[in-house]
Amino acid sequence: MNVRSAVEAVQGAIPGSTSELAVEIALAVVVLVIGWYLSKLAVRLAGRTVARRIERPSVTRTVLRGVRITVLLWAAVVAAGILGVGDTQILLSVTVISAVIAIVLAPLVGSLINGLYVLADRPYEIGDMIEVTDAGHRGFVEDITIRYTKIFTLQNTFIVIPNSEIHARDVVNYSAEDERTRVSVGFDITYESDLEAARQAAERAARSVDNVISGGPDIRIGSARYAAAPSCYIDKYGDHGIALELFFWMKHPYKQTVIRSAVQDAIGERFADIDAEFAYPRRHHVFDETSGIARLSVDDSGFERPRADSPRSPGSTGESPADTTDQ
């Protein structure tokens, strides 16, 4: 039974006089509603199978979205046939829509293409903690679509970045394969401090902080291996002191600010018990025959000096009287 026969059968089953156009619109709406429910059912039935075959959640969501859109398009084509829209008209409509997309929606098409690159290159995945370095955004990837990437920031906000933009930016992935993150804390100590004791105190301070990896087997990154325990090294001998840098590994990258602050607090507490002092900028002035004359007077007598404009009594030698009432 074709579409025309179905319309006539429905029109004959309805009591009273009903226009053919109203029946066609009603049937088209019913088909669209059925298509909407079928699309949800298809996603539910195919979800587990697709998830087993595809490991990446972002690709799984994209495939399921494609399945749902395909079912909805099929329902739309059937509804268009009920309303009398032929294949030629549909093709013409698609051509016109494509032209509009090419002219007006070119940035959106660019985002779709870059979205395919994001899904193919796999720079990050749903659940990863990333940082867009040039924009200063840091957070967890909430969703990846063909058009955009949604990031849930550490400030409890959402950021939606088009894939055309994020594909051209520098993105740091903190948890692609291993959430353990290596960070460093730099500080200066004076040259009079006990260098070895300061380095050992800094390492012990880092080990005493929660979520800092205190030891264990070396951590391998590519072909390089790094000590898991905190390590303090000499960075350089600077103008104001010895620059030290403490490296340590933390278990969770999203706690960098808290752990870094706790490590620095622990270093300050341990330095109070040893012969170590933080360095700060100091200046040592030297005067010679090329720098002019510097006038300097030191008074350790405990008496107050007379002011330059104070009158002196006759016969005074310029020394302050011993009696404080006479001063």
Buried (B, 14 or more C-beta within 10 A) or exposed (E): EEBEEBBEEBBEEEEEEBEEEEBBBBBBEEBBEBBBEBBEEBBEEBBEEBBEEBEBBBBBBBBBBEBBEEBBEBBBBBBBBBEBBEEEEBEEEEEEEEEEEEEEEEEBEBBBEBBEEBBEEEBBBBEBBBBBEEEEBBBBBBBBBBBBBBBBEBEEEEBEBBBBBBBEEEBBBBBBEEBBBEBEBEBBBBEEBBBEBBBBBBBBBBBBBEEBBBEEEEBEEEEEEEBBBBBBEEBEEEEBBBBBBBBBBBEBBBBBEBBBEBBBEBBEEBBEEEEBBBBEEEEEEEEEEEEEEEEEEEEEEEEEEBEEEEEEEEEEEEEBEEEEEEE
